[in-house]
Amino acid sequence: MGTKKIDIVIPCFNEAKCVDLIYDALKKLFEKRLSGYDWSIFYIDDGRQDDTLEHIVKLSSSESAHVRYFSFARNFGKESAIYAGLENADGDYVALMDADLQHPPRKPSFMST
């Protein structure tokens, strides 16, 4: 059986300051502690009023193997963003995280790698 893939769905509304920070934290986690997994971050832009989408697009162009995104034309709410992310995720495992790093990424204790 091949490498398992983890998708991290991150709903974003006016998170321009956090998009790069959460990417860097998750990249470090996967490189140092979860290197046995393939991974991607699936940002859901929920009709932002700042330059969140520009940050996401820039990341996706430089880190295309690990960054995907979906952008709403207007704000539909966090639940709709979560639903869109979960509906479109294709990993073997899917995690949901907030963009603001209130809950910092770290290897879950139940994972054996």
Stockholm file with secondary structure:
# STOCKHOLM 1.0

chainA/1-113         MGTKKIDIVIPCFNEAKCVDLIYDALKKLFEKRLSGYDWSIFYIDDGRQDDTLEHIVKLSSSESAHVRYFSFARNFGKESAIYAGLENADGDYVALMDADLQHPPRKPSFMST
#=GR chainA/1-113 SS CCCCEEEEEEEESSCHHHHHHHHHHHHHHHHHTCTTSEEEEEEEECSCSSSHHHHHHHHHHHSTTTEEEEECSSCCCHHHHHHHHHHHCCSSEEEECCTTCSSCCCCCTTCCC
#=GC SS_cons         CCCCEEEEEEEESSCHHHHHHHHHHHHHHHHHTCTTSEEEEEEEECSCSSSHHHHHHHHHHHSTTTEEEEECSSCCCHHHHHHHHHHHCCSSEEEECCTTCSSCCCCCTTCCC
//
